[in-house]
Amino acid sequence: MNRLIRHAPLVLLAAGAFALAAALVAEHVFGLDPCILCIYQRWPYVVVMALAALVLLIRPAPRWRAGLIALCAVAFLSGTALAGFHVGVERHWWEGTDGCTAAELADPSDPAAVLAALRQTPVVRCDEIQWSLFGITIAGYNGLFTAALAVFSLAAAVRHARIDPR
C-alpha cells in the first residue's frame, strides 16, 4: 500500500481512466444508455485526471502535491455524493432533478411547443435501473468506488504532507 500511496497521482490517473473507460464500454458496447445523473458522475473522474496529470507534469513540492491530491479526495467525495443521490432516485427514496424525468407534454395544438418538450425529454430516466449485480446498481458500485478512492486520496495526501511538513 505504501508504494501505491507514493505513486498516488499515477494511481489516481489510472483509476479515473479505468472508470471512464468502463462507462464508455457499458454505453457503447453493452448498450446501457446513461441518464443525466450518470453523465454527472463522470465529471469527478475528469477533474481527478486533470489534477493527477498536473501533479505528474509539473512535479510540485510535496506540500503542493499533497494539496492537489487532497483536492482529488474532494472530487471523489462529490462523486460519492452524486452516486448516493442517484441510488436514492433509483430506489424512489426521493425525486431526481428536472433532467431526470420526462417533461410534461405541452399543449398538443402548438407543434413548436410539443417539439421543444420532446427535445427536452431525456432518453433514459434516472429512476429506471438498467443493470444491477447482487442488488447493487451501477450508481451504487460507482459510489463504493469513489468512496474507496476518496479514502485512498486522503491517505496519500497525508503521506505526501508528512514528507514536507512546512
OpenMM code with the backbone's topology and positions (N, CA, C; nanometers):
from openmm import Vec3, app, unit

residues = "MET ASN ARG LEU ILE ARG HIS ALA PRO LEU VAL LEU LEU ALA ALA GLY ALA PHE ALA LEU ALA ALA ALA LEU VAL ALA GLU HIS VAL PHE GLY LEU ASP PRO CYS ILE LEU CYS ILE TYR GLN ARG TRP PRO TYR VAL VAL VAL MET ALA LEU ALA ALA LEU VAL LEU LEU ILE ARG PRO ALA PRO ARG TRP ARG ALA GLY LEU ILE ALA LEU CYS ALA VAL ALA PHE LEU SER GLY THR ALA LEU ALA GLY PHE HIS VAL GLY VAL GLU ARG HIS TRP TRP GLU GLY THR ASP GLY CYS THR ALA ALA GLU LEU ALA ASP PRO SER ASP PRO ALA ALA VAL LEU ALA ALA LEU ARG GLN THR PRO VAL VAL ARG CYS ASP GLU ILE GLN TRP SER LEU PHE GLY ILE THR ILE ALA GLY TYR ASN GLY LEU PHE THR ALA ALA LEU ALA VAL PHE SER LEU ALA ALA ALA VAL ARG HIS ALA ARG ILE ASP PRO ARG".split()
positions = [
    Vec3(0.0829, -0.1197, 0.0000),
    Vec3(0.0000, 0.0000, 0.0000),
    Vec3(0.0874, 0.1261, 0.0000),
    Vec3(0.1986, 0.1214, 0.0708),
    Vec3(0.2873, 0.2373, 0.0764),
    Vec3(0.3388, 0.2755, -0.0625),
    Vec3(0.3667, 0.1741, -0.1438),
    Vec3(0.4130, 0.2007, -0.2807),
    Vec3(0.3025, 0.2672, -0.3635),
    Vec3(0.1787, 0.2209, -0.3450),
    Vec3(0.0671, 0.2823, -0.4165),
    Vec3(0.0510, 0.4279, -0.3758),
    Vec3(0.0636, 0.4542, -0.2464),
    Vec3(0.0484, 0.5909, -0.1982),
    Vec3(0.1605, 0.6790, -0.2528),
    Vec3(0.2801, 0.6244, -0.2603),
    Vec3(0.3925, 0.7009, -0.3138),
    Vec3(0.3670, 0.7415, -0.4591),
    Vec3(0.2989, 0.6543, -0.5320),
    Vec3(0.2680, 0.6812, -0.6729),
    Vec3(0.1212, 0.7203, -0.6907),
    Vec3(0.0666, 0.7872, -0.5921),
    Vec3(-0.0761, 0.8219, -0.5917),
    Vec3(-0.1227, 0.8948, -0.7176),
    Vec3(-0.0508, 0.9948, -0.7660),
    Vec3(-0.1016, 1.0638, -0.8859),
    Vec3(-0.1201, 0.9688, -1.0051),
    Vec3(-0.0270, 0.8776, -1.0228),
    Vec3(-0.0389, 0.7817, -1.1325),
    Vec3(-0.1564, 0.6862, -1.1081),
    Vec3(-0.1726, 0.6418, -0.9838),
    Vec3(-0.2848, 0.5532, -0.9484),
    Vec3(-0.4178, 0.6250, -0.9721),
    Vec3(-0.4256, 0.7511, -0.9317),
    Vec3(-0.5496, 0.8274, -0.9483),
    Vec3(-0.5807, 0.8521, -1.0961),
    Vec3(-0.4789, 0.8816, -1.1734),
    Vec3(-0.4976, 0.8994, -1.3172),
    Vec3(-0.5478, 0.7690, -1.3804),
    Vec3(-0.4884, 0.6582, -1.3433),
    Vec3(-0.5307, 0.5280, -1.3967),
    Vec3(-0.6720, 0.4920, -1.3509),
    Vec3(-0.7045, 0.5204, -1.2255),
    Vec3(-0.8393, 0.4898, -1.1749),
    Vec3(-0.9446, 0.5711, -1.2493),
    Vec3(-0.9152, 0.6982, -1.2735),
    Vec3(-1.0088, 0.7812, -1.3490),
    Vec3(-1.0261, 0.7320, -1.4915),
    Vec3(-0.9152, 0.6973, -1.5550),
    Vec3(-0.9221, 0.6460, -1.6930),
    Vec3(-0.9993, 0.5141, -1.6974),
    Vec3(-0.9751, 0.4281, -1.5989),
    Vec3(-1.0465, 0.2999, -1.5928),
    Vec3(-1.1969, 0.3219, -1.5783),
    Vec3(-1.2357, 0.4105, -1.4864),
    Vec3(-1.3783, 0.4348, -1.4626),
    Vec3(-1.4465, 0.4924, -1.5864),
    Vec3(-1.3824, 0.5890, -1.6495),
    Vec3(-1.4418, 0.6472, -1.7703),
    Vec3(-1.4475, 0.5458, -1.8844),
    Vec3(-1.3424, 0.4649, -1.8966),
    Vec3(-1.3434, 0.3604, -2.0000),
    Vec3(-1.4549, 0.2591, -1.9732),
    Vec3(-1.4724, 0.2216, -1.8485),
    Vec3(-1.5794, 0.1272, -1.8135),
    Vec3(-1.7160, 0.1856, -1.8466),
    Vec3(-1.7349, 0.3147, -1.8187),
    Vec3(-1.8625, 0.3795, -1.8513),
    Vec3(-1.8861, 0.3814, -2.0018),
    Vec3(-1.7825, 0.4102, -2.0770),
    Vec3(-1.7968, 0.4144, -2.2228),
    Vec3(-1.8199, 0.2758, -2.2819),
    Vec3(-1.7562, 0.1743, -2.2252),
    Vec3(-1.7799, 0.0364, -2.2706),
    Vec3(-1.9234, -0.0045, -2.2384),
    Vec3(-1.9687, 0.0268, -2.1187),
    Vec3(-2.1075, -0.0057, -2.0818),
    Vec3(-2.2056, 0.0624, -2.1766),
    Vec3(-2.1731, 0.1846, -2.2137),
    Vec3(-2.2620, 0.2602, -2.3013),
    Vec3(-2.2557, 0.2119, -2.4463),
    Vec3(-2.1361, 0.2007, -2.5012),
    Vec3(-2.1228, 0.1756, -2.6452),
    Vec3(-2.1127, 0.0286, -2.6830),
    Vec3(-2.0701, -0.0567, -2.5909),
    Vec3(-2.0596, -0.1989, -2.6221),
    Vec3(-2.1818, -0.2751, -2.5717),
    Vec3(-2.2243, -0.2445, -2.4487),
    Vec3(-2.3350, -0.3188, -2.3884),
    Vec3(-2.4691, -0.2473, -2.4002),
    Vec3(-2.4705, -0.1276, -2.4597),
    Vec3(-2.5963, -0.0592, -2.4870),
    Vec3(-2.6667, -0.0030, -2.3647),
    Vec3(-2.5948, 0.0254, -2.2568),
    Vec3(-2.6550, 0.0851, -2.1378),
    Vec3(-2.6451, 0.2373, -2.1500),
    Vec3(-2.7529, 0.2974, -2.1970),
    Vec3(-2.7528, 0.4417, -2.2177),
    Vec3(-2.7540, 0.5139, -2.0837),
    Vec3(-2.6691, 0.6152, -2.0685),
    Vec3(-2.6631, 0.6867, -1.9410),
    Vec3(-2.7745, 0.7902, -1.9275),
    Vec3(-2.8202, 0.8062, -1.8047),
    Vec3(-2.9131, 0.9154, -1.7751),
    Vec3(-2.8292, 1.0388, -1.7419),
    Vec3(-2.8937, 1.1483, -1.7116),
    Vec3(-2.8208, 1.2716, -1.6837),
    Vec3(-2.7356, 1.2582, -1.5567),
    Vec3(-2.7839, 1.1861, -1.4559),
    Vec3(-2.7050, 1.1673, -1.3343),
    Vec3(-2.5826, 1.0793, -1.3610),
    Vec3(-2.5953, 0.9849, -1.4508),
    Vec3(-2.4792, 0.9036, -1.4904),
    Vec3(-2.3723, 0.9914, -1.5541),
    Vec3(-2.4157, 1.0836, -1.6373),
    Vec3(-2.3211, 1.1756, -1.7012),
    Vec3(-2.2548, 1.2645, -1.5968),
    Vec3(-2.3342, 1.3159, -1.5023),
    Vec3(-2.2770, 1.3993, -1.3962),
    Vec3(-2.1721, 1.3234, -1.3157),
    Vec3(-2.1926, 1.1947, -1.2953),
    Vec3(-2.0991, 1.1149, -1.2153),
    Vec3(-1.9651, 1.0926, -1.2855),
    Vec3(-1.9565, 1.1228, -1.4117),
    Vec3(-1.8288, 1.1105, -1.4833),
    Vec3(-1.7381, 1.2302, -1.4571),
    Vec3(-1.7949, 1.3443, -1.4247),
    Vec3(-1.7163, 1.4662, -1.4109),
    Vec3(-1.6119, 1.4617, -1.2990),
    Vec3(-1.6403, 1.4037, -1.1828),
    Vec3(-1.5335, 1.3961, -1.0817),
    Vec3(-1.4102, 1.3210, -1.1316),
    Vec3(-1.4297, 1.2199, -1.2128),
    Vec3(-1.3153, 1.1477, -1.2687),
    Vec3(-1.2336, 1.2373, -1.3614),
    Vec3(-1.3013, 1.3203, -1.4389),
    Vec3(-1.2317, 1.4128, -1.5278),
    Vec3(-1.1490, 1.5116, -1.4454),
    Vec3(-1.2079, 1.5637, -1.3386),
    Vec3(-1.1370, 1.6570, -1.2510),
    Vec3(-1.0152, 1.5901, -1.1890),
    Vec3(-1.0325, 1.4682, -1.1387),
    Vec3(-0.9213, 1.3957, -1.0764),
    Vec3(-0.8114, 1.3678, -1.1783),
    Vec3(-0.8495, 1.3290, -1.2976),
    Vec3(-0.7483, 1.3022, -1.4002),
    Vec3(-0.6695, 1.4288, -1.4326),
    Vec3(-0.7370, 1.5426, -1.4382),
    Vec3(-0.6682, 1.6688, -1.4655),
    Vec3(-0.5732, 1.7047, -1.3517),
    Vec3(-0.6188, 1.6885, -1.2268),
    Vec3(-0.5330, 1.7187, -1.1120),
    Vec3(-0.4134, 1.6244, -1.1056),
    Vec3(-0.4370, 1.4960, -1.1282),
    Vec3(-0.3281, 1.3979, -1.1242),
    Vec3(-0.2280, 1.4244, -1.2367),
    Vec3(-0.2777, 1.4571, -1.3538),
    Vec3(-0.1881, 1.4883, -1.4656),
    Vec3(-0.1063, 1.6126, -1.4346),
    Vec3(-0.1674, 1.7102, -1.3700),
    Vec3(-0.0958, 1.8309, -1.3308),
    Vec3(0.0191, 1.7967, -1.2357),
    Vec3(-0.0085, 1.7115, -1.1381),
    Vec3(0.0964, 1.6700, -1.0437),
    Vec3(0.2090, 1.5977, -1.1171),
    Vec3(0.1724, 1.5103, -1.2083),
    Vec3(0.2735, 1.4338, -1.2815),
    Vec3(0.3552, 1.5221, -1.3761),
    Vec3(0.2932, 1.6221, -1.4327),
    Vec3(0.3627, 1.7068, -1.5302),
    Vec3(0.4521, 1.8126, -1.4662),
    Vec3(0.4018, 1.8781, -1.3616),
    Vec3(0.4809, 1.9878, -1.3055),
    Vec3(0.5640, 1.9466, -1.1842),
    Vec3(0.5384, 1.8282, -1.1297),
    Vec3(0.6128, 1.7774, -1.0141),
    Vec3(0.6305, 1.8839, -0.9062),
    Vec3(0.5196, 1.9251, -0.8445),
    Vec3(0.5281, 2.0308, -0.7434),
    Vec3(0.5950, 1.9799, -0.6152),
    Vec3(0.6255, 2.0738, -0.5275),
    Vec3(0.6818, 2.0392, -0.3970),
    Vec3(0.5829, 1.9490, -0.3226),
    Vec3(0.6306, 1.8669, -0.2294),
    Vec3(0.5421, 1.7743, -0.1582),
    Vec3(0.4191, 1.8406, -0.0962),
    Vec3(0.4372, 1.9612, -0.0469),
    Vec3(0.3252, 2.0315, 0.0151),
    Vec3(0.2148, 2.0597, -0.0874),
    Vec3(0.2530, 2.1081, -0.2054),
    Vec3(0.1557, 2.1347, -0.3110),
    Vec3(0.0974, 2.0050, -0.3661),
    Vec3(0.1819, 1.9040, -0.3782),
    Vec3(0.1356, 1.7734, -0.4247),
    Vec3(0.0281, 1.7206, -0.3302),
    Vec3(0.0535, 1.7339, -0.1999),
    Vec3(-0.0444, 1.6901, -0.1005),
    Vec3(-0.1758, 1.7662, -0.1165),
    Vec3(-0.1669, 1.8964, -0.1416),
    Vec3(-0.2881, 1.9758, -0.1608),
    Vec3(-0.3668, 1.9351, -0.2840),
    Vec3(-0.2962, 1.9095, -0.3929),
    Vec3(-0.3648, 1.8674, -0.5161),
    Vec3(-0.4274, 1.7290, -0.4996),
    Vec3(-0.3580, 1.6410, -0.4289),
    Vec3(-0.4142, 1.5080, -0.4039),
    Vec3(-0.5345, 1.5181, -0.3106),
    Vec3(-0.5290, 1.6099, -0.2144),
    Vec3(-0.6446, 1.6325, -0.1263),
    Vec3(-0.7641, 1.6834, -0.2075),
    Vec3(-0.7381, 1.7657, -0.3086),
    Vec3(-0.8471, 1.8098, -0.3966),
    Vec3(-0.9078, 1.6919, -0.4736),
    Vec3(-0.8249, 1.5934, -0.5046),
    Vec3(-0.8772, 1.4711, -0.5675),
    Vec3(-0.9758, 1.4021, -0.4724),
    Vec3(-0.9415, 1.3996, -0.3445),
    Vec3(-1.0316, 1.3394, -0.2455),
    Vec3(-1.1644, 1.4141, -0.2421),
    Vec3(-1.1588, 1.5465, -0.2502),
    Vec3(-1.2819, 1.6265, -0.2518),
    Vec3(-1.3647, 1.5935, -0.3762),
    Vec3(-1.2984, 1.5810, -0.4903),
    Vec3(-1.3698, 1.5451, -0.6129),
    Vec3(-1.4349, 1.4073, -0.5997),
    Vec3(-1.3605, 1.3123, -0.5417),
    Vec3(-1.4179, 1.1788, -0.5239),
    Vec3(-1.5332, 1.1796, -0.4242),
    Vec3(-1.5238, 1.2616, -0.3212),
    Vec3(-1.6352, 1.2716, -0.2265),
    Vec3(-1.7590, 1.3307, -0.2940),
    Vec3(-1.7384, 1.4249, -0.3842),
    Vec3(-1.8536, 1.4783, -0.4580),
    Vec3(-1.9125, 1.3695, -0.5487),
    Vec3(-1.8254, 1.2859, -0.6066),
    Vec3(-1.8737, 1.1733, -0.6868),
    Vec3(-1.9518, 1.0738, -0.6030),
    Vec3(-1.9060, 1.0510, -0.4801),
    Vec3(-1.9777, 0.9610, -0.3896),
    Vec3(-2.1151, 1.0181, -0.3560),
    Vec3(-2.1205, 1.1489, -0.3314),
    Vec3(-2.2486, 1.2133, -0.3018),
    Vec3(-2.3429, 1.2052, -0.4216),
    Vec3(-2.2914, 1.2298, -0.5417),
    Vec3(-2.3739, 1.2189, -0.6631),
    Vec3(-2.4264, 1.0766, -0.6801),
    Vec3(-2.3389, 0.9803, -0.6603),
    Vec3(-2.3805, 0.8403, -0.6741),
    Vec3(-2.4855, 0.8044, -0.5696),
    Vec3(-2.4668, 0.8527, -0.4470),
    Vec3(-2.5656, 0.8274, -0.3422),
    Vec3(-2.7003, 0.8889, -0.3754),
    Vec3(-2.6961, 1.0103, -0.4290),
    Vec3(-2.8198, 1.0745, -0.4720),
    Vec3(-2.8867, 0.9923, -0.5816),
    Vec3(-2.8068, 0.9443, -0.6769),
    Vec3(-2.8611, 0.8658, -0.7880),
    Vec3(-2.9226, 0.7353, -0.7375),
    Vec3(-2.8567, 0.6694, -0.6432),
    Vec3(-2.9126, 0.5468, -0.5853),
    Vec3(-3.0472, 0.5767, -0.5202),
    Vec3(-3.0559, 0.6893, -0.4491),
    Vec3(-3.1831, 0.7271, -0.3874),
    Vec3(-3.2927, 0.7497, -0.4896),
    Vec3(-3.2569, 0.8089, -0.6031),
    Vec3(-3.3547, 0.8289, -0.7105),
    Vec3(-3.3966, 0.6938, -0.7680),
    Vec3(-3.2994, 0.6041, -0.7889),
    Vec3(-3.3312, 0.4713, -0.8421),
    Vec3(-3.4233, 0.3928, -0.7489),
    Vec3(-3.4036, 0.4100, -0.6205),
    Vec3(-3.4834, 0.3370, -0.5190),
    Vec3(-3.6134, 0.4096, -0.4855),
    Vec3(-3.6357, 0.5246, -0.5510),
    Vec3(-3.7563, 0.6049, -0.5299),
    Vec3(-3.7661, 0.6564, -0.3868),
    Vec3(-3.6507, 0.6869, -0.3272),
    Vec3(-3.6491, 0.7468, -0.1943),
    Vec3(-3.6774, 0.8961, -0.2045),
    Vec3(-3.6407, 0.9556, -0.3173),
    Vec3(-3.6649, 1.0974, -0.3426),
    Vec3(-3.6697, 1.1203, -0.4921),
    Vec3(-3.7118, 1.2400, -0.5288),
    Vec3(-3.7220, 1.2779, -0.6694),
    Vec3(-3.5843, 1.3150, -0.7241),
    Vec3(-3.5640, 1.2925, -0.8506),
    Vec3(-3.4414, 1.3334, -0.9169),
    Vec3(-3.4492, 1.4787, -0.9597),
    Vec3(-3.3524, 1.5207, -1.0367),
    Vec3(-3.3510, 1.6579, -1.0876),
    Vec3(-3.4528, 1.6716, -1.2002),
    Vec3(-3.4701, 1.7927, -1.2484),
    Vec3(-3.5628, 1.8141, -1.3600),
    Vec3(-3.5202, 1.7360, -1.4834),
    Vec3(-3.3902, 1.7153, -1.5014),
    Vec3(-3.3400, 1.6415, -1.6167),
    Vec3(-3.3585, 1.4911, -1.6055),
    Vec3(-3.4064, 1.4443, -1.4893),
    Vec3(-3.4212, 1.3000, -1.4671),
    Vec3(-3.5519, 1.2431, -1.5188),
    Vec3(-3.6490, 1.3268, -1.5423),
    Vec3(-3.7800, 1.2765, -1.5815),
    Vec3(-3.8224, 1.3397, -1.7120),
    Vec3(-3.9186, 1.2781, -1.7735),
    Vec3(-3.9714, 1.3312, -1.8985),
    Vec3(-4.0466, 1.4601, -1.8716),
    Vec3(-4.0299, 1.5533, -1.9592),
    Vec3(-4.1025, 1.6799, -1.9465),
    Vec3(-4.2499, 1.6562, -1.9757),
    Vec3(-4.3339, 1.7351, -1.9103),
    Vec3(-4.4764, 1.7231, -1.9388),
    Vec3(-4.5015, 1.7727, -2.0809),
    Vec3(-4.5846, 1.7011, -2.1492),
    Vec3(-4.6135, 1.7376, -2.2875),
    Vec3(-4.6901, 1.8687, -2.2913),
    Vec3(-4.6455, 1.9551, -2.3754),
    Vec3(-4.7088, 2.0864, -2.3888),
    Vec3(-4.8431, 2.0717, -2.4592),
    Vec3(-4.9066, 2.1824, -2.4790),
    Vec3(-5.0351, 2.1867, -2.5482),
    Vec3(-5.0195, 2.1226, -2.6865),
    Vec3(-5.0913, 2.0119, -2.7122),
    Vec3(-5.0754, 1.9424, -2.8402),
    Vec3(-5.1159, 2.0259, -2.9616),
    Vec3(-5.1880, 2.1341, -2.9416),
    Vec3(-5.2271, 2.2164, -3.0558),
    Vec3(-5.1139, 2.3101, -3.0998),
    Vec3(-5.0053, 2.3155, -3.0203),
    Vec3(-4.8913, 2.4007, -3.0545),
    Vec3(-4.7730, 2.3107, -3.0914),
    Vec3(-4.7542, 2.2828, -3.2205),
    Vec3(-4.6482, 2.1906, -3.2627),
    Vec3(-4.5085, 2.2344, -3.2181),
    Vec3(-4.4817, 2.3619, -3.2148),
    Vec3(-4.3498, 2.4095, -3.1732),
    Vec3(-4.3248, 2.3769, -3.0262),
    Vec3(-4.4279, 2.3923, -2.9431),
    Vec3(-4.4148, 2.3616, -2.8004),
    Vec3(-4.3968, 2.2112, -2.7787),
    Vec3(-4.4692, 2.1310, -2.8564),
    Vec3(-4.4552, 1.9853, -2.8456),
    Vec3(-4.3132, 1.9441, -2.8849),
    Vec3(-4.2629, 1.9994, -2.9923),
    Vec3(-4.1278, 1.9682, -3.0386),
    Vec3(-4.0240, 2.0099, -2.9345),
    Vec3(-4.0416, 2.1269, -2.8758),
    Vec3(-3.9487, 2.1733, -2.7724),
    Vec3(-3.9526, 2.0804, -2.6510),
    Vec3(-4.0710, 2.0355, -2.6113),
    Vec3(-4.0841, 1.9437, -2.4978),
    Vec3(-4.0188, 1.8091, -2.5285),
    Vec3(-4.0344, 1.7614, -2.6510),
    Vec3(-3.9726, 1.6350, -2.6893),
    Vec3(-3.8205, 1.6443, -2.6886),
    Vec3(-3.7682, 1.7585, -2.7283),
    Vec3(-3.6224, 1.7775, -2.7282),
    Vec3(-3.5662, 1.7786, -2.5863),
    Vec3(-3.6459, 1.8195, -2.4901),
    Vec3(-3.6014, 1.8249, -2.3514),
    Vec3(-3.6186, 1.6917, -2.2807),
    Vec3(-3.6894, 1.5995, -2.3414),
    Vec3(-3.7165, 1.4708, -2.2775),
    Vec3(-3.5921, 1.3830, -2.2811),
    Vec3(-3.5448, 1.3377, -2.1643),
    Vec3(-3.4267, 1.2523, -2.1642),
    Vec3(-3.4574, 1.1156, -2.2246),
    Vec3(-3.3559, 1.0568, -2.2840),
    Vec3(-3.3722, 0.9248, -2.3433),
    Vec3(-3.3874, 0.8207, -2.2319),
    Vec3(-3.3119, 0.8374, -2.1254),
    Vec3(-3.3124, 0.7418, -2.0163),
    Vec3(-3.3527, 0.8131, -1.8881),
    Vec3(-3.4466, 0.7540, -1.8174),
    Vec3(-3.4891, 0.8107, -1.6895),
    Vec3(-3.3905, 0.7688, -1.5801),
    Vec3(-3.3684, 0.8574, -1.4857),
    Vec3(-3.2731, 0.8313, -1.3781),
    Vec3(-3.3249, 0.7286, -1.2774),
    Vec3(-3.4561, 0.7115, -1.2701),
    Vec3(-3.5122, 0.6197, -1.1710),
    Vec3(-3.5367, 0.4785, -1.2255),
    Vec3(-3.4939, 0.4540, -1.3485),
    Vec3(-3.5077, 0.3195, -1.4063),
    Vec3(-3.3719, 0.2493, -1.4027),
    Vec3(-3.3670, 0.1370, -1.3335),
    Vec3(-3.2425, 0.0625, -1.3189),
    Vec3(-3.2215, -0.0217, -1.4442),
    Vec3(-3.1087, 0.0006, -1.5104),
    Vec3(-3.0781, -0.0743, -1.6324),
    Vec3(-2.9990, -0.2011, -1.6039),
    Vec3(-2.9198, -0.2001, -1.4951),
    Vec3(-2.8319, -0.3134, -1.4659),
    Vec3(-2.8030, -0.3140, -1.3168),
    Vec3(-2.7988, -0.4338, -1.2597),
    Vec3(-2.7561, -0.4469, -1.1203),
    Vec3(-2.6949, -0.5851, -1.1009),
    Vec3(-2.6118, -0.5954, -0.9990),
    Vec3(-2.5480, -0.7213, -0.9623),
    Vec3(-2.5530, -0.7303, -0.8104),
    Vec3(-2.6110, -0.8370, -0.7597),
    Vec3(-2.6287, -0.8564, -0.6158),
    Vec3(-2.7112, -0.7431, -0.5546),
    Vec3(-2.8037, -0.6879, -0.6318),
    Vec3(-2.8901, -0.5813, -0.5836),
    Vec3(-2.8257, -0.4440, -0.5821),
    Vec3(-2.7046, -0.4326, -0.6331),
    Vec3(-2.6354, -0.3042, -0.6372),
    Vec3(-2.6300, -0.2580, -0.7825),
    Vec3(-2.6724, -0.1356, -0.8050),
    Vec3(-2.6755, -0.0803, -0.9408),
    Vec3(-2.5391, -0.0229, -0.9775),
    Vec3(-2.5284, 0.0214, -1.1015),
    Vec3(-2.4041, 0.0843, -1.1464),
    Vec3(-2.3742, 0.2075, -1.0606),
    Vec3(-2.4764, 0.2853, -1.0299),
    Vec3(-2.4562, 0.4031, -0.9447),
    Vec3(-2.4055, 0.3614, -0.8069),
    Vec3(-2.4566, 0.2512, -0.7545),
    Vec3(-2.4106, 0.2015, -0.6250),
    Vec3(-2.2653, 0.1591, -0.6281),
    Vec3(-2.2273, 0.0861, -0.7322),
    Vec3(-2.0867, 0.0468, -0.7455),
    Vec3(-1.9972, 0.1687, -0.7652),
    Vec3(-2.0458, 0.2658, -0.8398),
    Vec3(-1.9689, 0.3881, -0.8583),
    Vec3(-1.9494, 0.4594, -0.7249),
    Vec3(-2.0527, 0.4631, -0.6435),
    Vec3(-2.0420, 0.5249, -0.5123),
    Vec3(-1.9395, 0.4557, -0.4243),
    Vec3(-1.9385, 0.3231, -0.4275),
    Vec3(-1.8396, 0.2470, -0.3496),
    Vec3(-1.6982, 0.2734, -0.4008),
    Vec3(-1.6840, 0.2779, -0.5330),
    Vec3(-1.5528, 0.3004, -0.5945),
    Vec3(-1.5000, 0.4396, -0.5619),
    Vec3(-1.5863, 0.5406, -0.5748),
    Vec3(-1.5404, 0.6766, -0.5465),
    Vec3(-1.5133, 0.6961, -0.3977),
    Vec3(-1.5890, 0.6298, -0.3114),
    Vec3(-1.5624, 0.6397, -0.1670),
    Vec3(-1.4259, 0.5791, -0.1337),
    Vec3(-1.3969, 0.4629, -0.1930),
    Vec3(-1.2662, 0.3995, -0.1696),
    Vec3(-1.1538, 0.4885, -0.2231),
    Vec3(-1.1748, 0.5487, -0.3386),
    Vec3(-1.0727, 0.6363, -0.3953),
    Vec3(-1.0568, 0.7649, -0.3143),
    Vec3(-1.1640, 0.8115, -0.2523),
    Vec3(-1.1539, 0.9289, -0.1653),
    Vec3(-1.0680, 0.8963, -0.0432),
    Vec3(-1.0889, 0.7792, 0.0165),
    Vec3(-1.0076, 0.7370, 0.1313),
    Vec3(-0.8616, 0.7228, 0.0893),
    Vec3(-0.8384, 0.6600, -0.0251),
    Vec3(-0.7019, 0.6457, -0.0759),
    Vec3(-0.6379, 0.7828, -0.0982),
    Vec3(-0.7120, 0.8747, -0.1585),
    Vec3(-0.6594, 1.0086, -0.1857),
    Vec3(-0.6251, 1.0820, -0.0566),
    Vec3(-0.7106, 1.0696, 0.0433),
    Vec3(-0.6824, 1.1343, 0.1722),
    Vec3(-0.5572, 1.0755, 0.2361),
    Vec3(-0.5450, 0.9426, 0.2327),
    Vec3(-0.4255, 0.8781, 0.2885),
    Vec3(-0.3001, 0.9235, 0.2140),
    Vec3(-0.3100, 0.9335, 0.0828),
    Vec3(-0.1949, 0.9777, 0.0030),
    Vec3(-0.1620, 1.1235, 0.0314),
    Vec3(-0.2626, 1.2078, 0.0473),
    Vec3(-0.2384, 1.3491, 0.0774),
    Vec3(-0.1684, 1.3643, 0.2116),
    Vec3(-0.2118, 1.2883, 0.3103),
    Vec3(-0.1474, 1.2923, 0.4429),
    Vec3(-0.0037, 1.2451, 0.4321),
    Vec3(0.0177, 1.1383, 0.3584),
    Vec3(0.1542, 1.0842, 0.3416),
    Vec3(0.2449, 1.1858, 0.2733),
    Vec3(0.1961, 1.2488, 0.1686),
    Vec3(0.2770, 1.3481, 0.0974),
    Vec3(0.2979, 1.4733, 0.1810),
    Vec3(0.2030, 1.5095, 0.2650),
    Vec3(0.2195, 1.6253, 0.3520),
    Vec3(0.3254, 1.5992, 0.4578),
    Vec3(0.3392, 1.4739, 0.5019),
    Vec3(0.4389, 1.4389, 0.6024),
    Vec3(0.5798, 1.4415, 0.5466),
    Vec3(0.5940, 1.4275, 0.4161),
    Vec3(0.7263, 1.4327, 0.3544),
    Vec3(0.7875, 1.5708, 0.3755),
    Vec3(0.7035, 1.6737, 0.3630),
    Vec3(0.7482, 1.8115, 0.3783),
    Vec3(0.6480, 1.8836, 0.4693),
    Vec3(0.6686, 1.8790, 0.6018),
    Vec3(0.5683, 1.9329, 0.6931),
    Vec3(0.5601, 2.0854, 0.6985),
    Vec3(0.6398, 2.1568, 0.6198),
    Vec3(0.6359, 2.3041, 0.6223),
    Vec3(0.5047, 2.3594, 0.5816),
] * unit.nanometer
topology = app.Topology()
chain = topology.addChain("A")
for resn in residues:
    res = topology.addResidue(resn, chain)
    for name in ("N", "CA", "C"):
        topology.addAtom(name, app.Element.getBySymbol(name[0]), res)
